[in-house]
Amino acid sequence: MTTGERYRLLRLLHAQPEPYVSALARALHRRVHADVAAPDRAGLLDRSQGMVRRTADRIMANIRL
């Protein structure tokens, strides 16, 4: 899984709130359980009641070089 794939997943959740994980997999044409786990650990997703919801409308990054 790449950062681009995770970003695509978050964009899909923004456009289509509250799909089931299986619906995400169908929409993205691939397995998504691993892709959902990383943003979930970062607090960007709420995975309650068998649903996946985004918790933020915007993500900002500060990258130190």
KASULJO-V690387 format. One record per helix or strand of 2 or more residues. SS is the DSSP state (H for helix, E for strand). FROM is the first residue (numbers start at 1). TO is the last residue. If there is no record, write none. Layout:
ss: (SS & SS)
from: (FROM & FROM)
to: (TO & TO)
//
This chain:
ss: (H & H & H & E & E)
from: (3 & 21 & 33 & 45 & 53)
to: (15 & 28 & 41 & 46 & 54)
//
